[in-house]
Amino acid sequence: MKDKLGTVKFLANKSKELIEKQVSSYRQQNSYAGTIIGISAFFIPLFLNGLEGSFKWIQVASLIPIGLFVWVMLLMLGVLRSRPLFQAFSVDKYQQLVNKELQEVLVFELGANIDSFRDNDSITRGVSRKFDLGIRAVTFAILISTSLLLINAFFKPKKDIEPIKVELINSHPHDTQ
């Protein structure tokens, strides 16, 4: 009996740790999503400012990374707005479990943790897909925009140079009247 109680305690603790890791990873992705939104929103005006006086084809090509940055921000907003995760059994069950044996409470906790983990799995997978796609897209957008900025820096169109007007004044004394 004591050995079985130890096994149930061990499994309940392990399942609790898995839920904590799942929730921690989910929260970290939410935090990173907010950071990526901020970086994207900050990068767009800097990028556009760097394209001043560039060729028309560079300006048209700049729509690609700008579109990607906007799409990334929308993806990351989806990550931030995702559903909350389940975290084991609720406080409402405490009253029901207060008069039960420890092993029965631990078995109940283990079941609740397993259910929570399974319910959270579909939520976390969807959020992870959006997050990973956003990371790839923002990386691609940064590479494209950096390339366009470098091309613009090295191959900027020449400004039309206005000819210098010189007025010659003849002041030689040998001019006769």
Disulfide bonds with the S-S distance in Angstrom:
none
